[in-house]
Amino acid sequence: MGNLDELTSRDANWSSLHVGVLGLGIAGFAAADALMQLGSQVSIIDSSSHDEVSERANILGSLGASVFLNASELPEENFDLMVTSPGIPPQHHFHKQAELMGIPIWGELELAWRVRAKSGGAPWLCVTGTNGKTTTTLMLESILRSAGLRTEAAGNIGHSLVGVVMHDELDVIAVEVGAPQLPFVQTISPWSSVCLNIASDHIDHFGNFNEYAQAKARIYERTQYAAVYNGHEEATLSMVKSADVLEGCRAVGFTRGIPGLSELGVVDGALVDRAFISNRRDYAQELALVSDIHPVGDHNTENALAAASLARAFGAMNAVEENRVPPTAVRDGLREFNPAPHRNAMVANNGGVIYIDDSKATNAHAAHKSLSSYPSVIWIAGGLAKGQDFDELVLAHAGRIKVAILLGTDAPIIADALTRHAPNVPVITLVTRDTSAMNEAVQIAHERAVSGDTVLLAPGCASWDMFTNYSQRGEIFTSAVLNELGN
């Protein structure tokens, strides 16, 4: 095999490459499929063999891939490269084996960057952060489409980035990036990038918060035009200051307050731009109204400002006089934006009791944003805590939690925090350890709720102990609510 550095586009010679693909989820399947299309010899290695993995393995096996399921070690083959899936922790023994064998490791993002077209590939606008990634990426996609641009939202959002890039006929790609996708990148160079915020999450995956934060910071590496940061999150500005960006890349902030020079912000209920206009020293361009943003909330105002920043940054690309993403595109994109399912979604309003599905609140930081939005909450929470504690969350919201209904493996961790910091809040911990626990939780919540209360599913935890994913958890909650209300 020749030099991997020569593999900078799908037009390069991939045919002499033997690649091991680690993990057969959405990312792994797309990676294996793309590599086989490019002529590489592919071996798939997965430590499981459940139905979905087996089905994908059968498809790829029929196309010529070698398949190793229920694997505990790497197969003894002469690999030129490993492409790893984001669900596999950096310190996993597969990675350690590959490193000991001198086999380079690429992540999904690196492969996607390397299989872009030799010329004319769509630039990337990259979004990461502990919370708000999906909302911001979808807002960005909506704004770009309102500007008449061909675009797709891809990556951690559940739409394979490799698959999108392999069939790229786009002007720009809105890329959601999760921290687990960032350890194994070497050459990706986004047009613009943002880290929305940083809080404790994925500690079980990275080992400690510092490693997690360092992974997030890599979103800014080799950014070409605008490194966007959150003016309310000092850590994101520090990331930008330390980032190894390309020469000429600008630091652009966003704030819910009045913006300074080279920032987007809010003035008299309007989102305004003082970064991507020619006379920004003396003037702010109105882009949209805060009332155009939905769902409402400070966190979504920040998400909208981040999305507008990336969109306006792309609109400035090659623009001679006017930004290709005009203010009307920001306004219309935010108005037409469809929130992701299970993200602060109203399920029902029954007799003044609101039922909210925020199953996508899979960490304490996201649950904080959700709890902040409602004055009197019957809180349904719990699952896999991923190494988090909940002391700060409970301290912040002890006055608004009326009842806590806890389920899942790490319910005792939340219960302990409530005992320490909110001893007057009734805590009901369910012993059921299957999906029927959600029906039980909703029944109890319905019995306890009165007009003015919000029954809020904001688990603060991952779902995998009892549910397939957060979507299934939210769907079962929604179904339970509608059944309980007789709808």
N, C-alpha and C positions, 0 to 999 in steps of 0.2 A: 504494500500500500504506500502511496506517495504521501506528501506532506498534507496534513489536515488543514493547514493554513491556506491551501489553494482552494478549499471548498468554500467559496464565498457566494455562490449562487447555484440555482438548480441546473444551470447550463454547464457546470463543471463536471468532471468525470467521477461519478459516485460508484461506478460499476465494479470496481475492484475492492470495495469496502465490505468488511464483515462487521456488522453492528449487533450488539446485544441491546435489546430494548427492555428496560426494567419496569415492570408494572403494566397492566393491561386495562387501565381505566380509559376514559375519554382521550386523555393526552397520549397515553401509550399506544392505543389503537391507531390514532391518527399518525403518530410518528412512524410506526411500523409500516403502515400503508404507504406513506409518502416515500420512505426509503426504498420500499420494494418497487414503487413506480419509477424511482430513479436508477434502479438496477442493482441496488446493494443486496448482499446476502444478509438475511435478518434472522436472528434467534430471539425468541421472546421468553423472558424469565419472569415468573410471578410466583410468590410464595403461597398463593391461594388457588382454589379451583372452583369457586362458587359458580352458579349458573351463568351469570352475566360474563364472567371471565372466560368460562369454557366456551360459550357461544362465540365470543370474539376470537378466541384461539382457534376454533374450528374454521372460521372464515379465513383467517390469515394462513392457517396451516394448509388449507386447500389451494391457496395461491402460491405456496412454496416456502413459507416461513417454517423454521424449526421451532418447536414449542416445548417449554419446560415448565410445567405447572407443579404446584406444591413443592417448589424448589427451596432448599435450605442453604444451598451453596451455588456459586456460579458454575455453569458447566465447563468442563475442561476443553475449551475450544480456543482457537487463535483469533481473538477479537482485536480489531483496529480501534474500536470506539464503543463506549457505552452511552446510551441515551436514557436518562432516568426520568421517572414520573414525579410530579410534585408531592405526591402522597408519601414518598419514601424519605425518611429523615436523613439529613446530611451525614450523620454518624452511623447509618445502617451498615451492617456487615457486608452487604453487597458492594457498597461504595468502598469500604475499607479493602475488600478483596481486590477490586479493580485497581485501586491505587497501588497496592502491593505488587500487582502484576504489571504495573506501568501502563495501564489502559486509560486514555483520556476519558473524562466524563463530561457530557453536555446535558443541559436541561432542555426542557421543551422550548423555552424562549430562544435559546442558542440555536437549536435546530431550525426553528421557524425563521430566524434571521438569516441563516445560511442557505435556506432554500428559496429565498426571494428571487425574483427575476434579475438577470444580470443588469438590466437597465429599466428604469420606469417603475420599479417597485413602489408600492404605496408607503409613504412615511407612517411612522407609528407615533401615536399620542398615548403615553403610558400613565396609568392610574394605579397607585397603591395606597395603603393606609390600613390601620386596624379596622376601621369602620367607614362605611359610606362608599366603598369602591364600586359596588354594582350600581348604586343609584347614580353616582357621578358619571360612570362610564355610559350608562343608558341616557342620561341627560346630554352628555357630549355627543353621542350618536344622533340624538334627536335634533340638536342644534346644527350639526354638520349637514344633516339631511335637509333641514329647513333652508340651508344656504345653497341647496341644489347640488351638493357634493355626493359622490358615490362612496359609501362608507359601510362598515360593519363593526359591531361590537364583538370582540372575541377574547379568548384567553381564559382566565380564571372564572369568567362569567358562565362557563359551561358550553361555549362554542369554540371548538378547537382552533387555535391560532395557526397551527401548522396547516390544517385543512383549508383555512381561509387564504393563507399566503400561497399555497400551491395552486390555487385557482384565482389569483389576484387580478381583478379588473376594476380596481378601486382607486379613488383619489387619496384616501387616507383611512387608517384603521385605528379605532378606539380600542386600546388594549387594557383590559383589567389584569392586574398582576398581583397574585398572592405572594406573601413572603416565602412559602415553600418553593416557589418557582425561581427564586433569585440566587441561591448559592452557586449554581453551576452555569453561570453566564460569563462569556469572555469578550464578545465583540459587538453585542447589540448596541445600536446608537439611535435612540429615539429622537424625533424632531423636538418634542417637548415632553416633560414628565412632571408628575406631582406625587408627593406623599401627603395625604390629607391630614393624618394624625398618627400618633403612636401611643399605644397602651399595652398592658400585659395581655398576651395571647400566644398561642402555639408554643408555650413554654415546654410542653412535653415533646414537641417536635425538634426544637432547637437546643434544649438543655438548660437555657437560662435567658433572661430578658435581654442581656447585652448582645448575645448572638442573634436573637430575633431582630433587635433594632439595627444591628449592623447589616443584616440581610435586607431590611427595608431600605436602608440608605443607598443600596446599590442601584436603586431605580434611577438615580441621577447620573450614574457613570456614563460618560460619552454622550450626554445630552447635547444636542446641536444648537438649539435656538433659545428655549425658555425653560429654566428650572423653577417650577412653581411651588411655593410653600404657603403654609397656613400661618397668618400673622398672629393667631391665638395659640399657636403651638410652637414654643421656642425650639423644641427639638427638631422640627422640620427645617427651620432656618439654619440651625447648626449643621444639619445634613447637607444643605445646599452649599454652605460656606466651605465644607470639607470635601465636596465632591470634585472628582476629576472629570470636569466637563470639557467640551471642545472650546477652543478659543473663540470668543465672541458671544458665547452663550450668556443670556441675561438671567438674573434673579428677579422673579416677579412674585409679589405677595398678594394675598387676598385677605380681606378683613370684613367683619360685619359692621365696622365703624367707618368713619370718613377715611378714604384712601389717601395715602401719601403718594409721592412720585413713584412711578413704576409699580403701582398696585391697582387692584380692583377692589371696590368696596360698596358701601351703601350710604346714600345721601337722600334724606327726606323720602324714604320708602322706595327708592329706586336703586337698582344695581348700576354702577357706573364704572367706566374704564379710564384709568390714568396711566396705562402701560402701553397700549397698542394704538395710540393716536399721535400725530405729528406734533401737536401743540400741548402735550401732556403737562408741561410745567405750569400752565395757566388755566387749564380747561379739563373737565371730566365729561366723557361721552356717556349719555344715558343709554343703557342696553335693554333694560326690562324693569318691571316693578316687582317688588317683593311679593305682592299679591299674585303674580303670575306663577309662583313656585308652589308646587304641591307634592306631597303633603306638607303642611306648614311646620315650622320649627326652625330654631337657630341652626341645627345641624344640617338641615336641607338648604338653608340659605348659603352655608359654607360650601355644600356640595355643588350648588348652582354656580357660585362664584368660581370654584375650581374648574368646573366644566366650561364655563365661559372663557376663563383664562386660556385653557388649552385650545379651545376653538378659535379664539381671536389670534392666538399665537400661530396657529396653522394658517389662518386667513391672511396673516402678514407675509407668508412665504411667497416670494416672487411677485408680491403686489407692488405695482408701480405707483399708483396714486391712492386707491381705496382698498381697505381690508376686504378680502373675499368672503369673510363671514361678517356681514353687516349687523348693526344693532337689531334690525327686524328679525334676523335669523335666530339670534339669542332669545328674543322675546317669544317668537312663534315656537321655537324648539322647546322652551320651558313650558309653554301652555299646552303643547301637544304631547309632552312627555308622559309615558305610561310607566308607573312605578313597577319594580320587580315584584312578583308575588311574594307574600309572606313578609313584607317589609312595612310594618306599621299600617296594615290594611284593616279597614273597618269591616267587620263581619256582620254585625247587627247592632241596632239601637232599639232596645226593648224596654218600654216604660221608663225611659231616662237612663237605663243602664247600657253603656257602650261596651261592645266586645271587640277587642283588637288582636289581630294575629300579627305578631312580630317575631315569628319563629326564627327569622334570619338573625336575630340578636343572639349570636352564638358565643359572646364573651361579655364580661362584666362592663366593659366600656360601652358596648352597644346597648346593653340593658339600661345603663345610666341615661343614655340619650332618650330611650323610650320612656322610662319612668318619669323623666323630667317633664314630659308632655301632659301629664294627667294629675289632677289634684288629689283624688281618692281612688286608690288602686287595690283591687284583689289580684294579687300577683301569682301567676303560675310560672314556676321556674324549676330549673334543675336539669341534670343530664351528666355529661362528662365535663369536668371543670378544666381540663387541660393544664393543670398546674397553677391555676389562678386562686387567689383568695377574694373574699367578697366583703371585707370589713369596710373599705371606703365606700363601696356602693350602698351598703345598708346604712352607714352613718349619714350619707347624703340624703337618703330618702325615707328614713325612719318615720318622719312625720306624715308621709303620704301613703304608706303601705297600711292598709286596713286589715288585710289577712294575707298570709303567705301560704300557698299550696305547693308543696315541693314533691318532685318525683325524680326518679332516675338514680344512677349509681352514686353521684356525689351530692345528693340532696343533703346529707348530714353536714357537709362543709358550709352550705348556705344557712342551714338551721343553726349551726354554732355561731355564725356571724350575727344572726338575728337575736340569739340569746344574749350575746355580749352587748350589742349596740341598740337593740330595739326590743327590750324585754316585755313590753306591753303589747307587742304585735302577736296575735294568735298564729301559731305555726302548725300546719297540718302536713305531716310527711306520709306519703302514700307508700305502702309496702308492695303494691303491684309492680312487677318488673316487665310488663309487656305493653303493647300499644293501647290496651284497654284502660290503662291508667289515665290516659287523657280524658276519656269519657267520664271517669270518676271525678277527675279534677274539675271538669266543667260543671258537673252536677252539683258539687259542693259550692263552687263559685256562684252558680245561679241561686242556690238557696240562701247564700249570705248577702247577695248584692241588693242594694236599694237604689232608688233614683239618685243620680249624681255620681255613682260609682263607675269605674272602668274595670272590666275583667280583662286583664292584660296577660297574654302569653308573650313573655320576654325572657326566655329561659336563662340567658347568660352563660349557656353551656352548649357544647356540641351535642348532637342528637344520636350518635351511633350506638349508644348502649341499648336503645329501645326502638329506634326507628331507622329506616334506610338512610334518611338524610333530613335536613331541616324542612324540605318541601313536604315530605310525607307527614312530618310532625305537624306542620301548619294545616295541611289538608284534613288530618284527623281532628284537630282542634276545631276547624271550621265546620266539619260535618257534625261533631258533637254539639256545638253551639246551636246549629240549625235544628238538630233533632230535639234538643232540650227545649227549644222555644216552640216546637211544633211546626216549623217551617218546612 
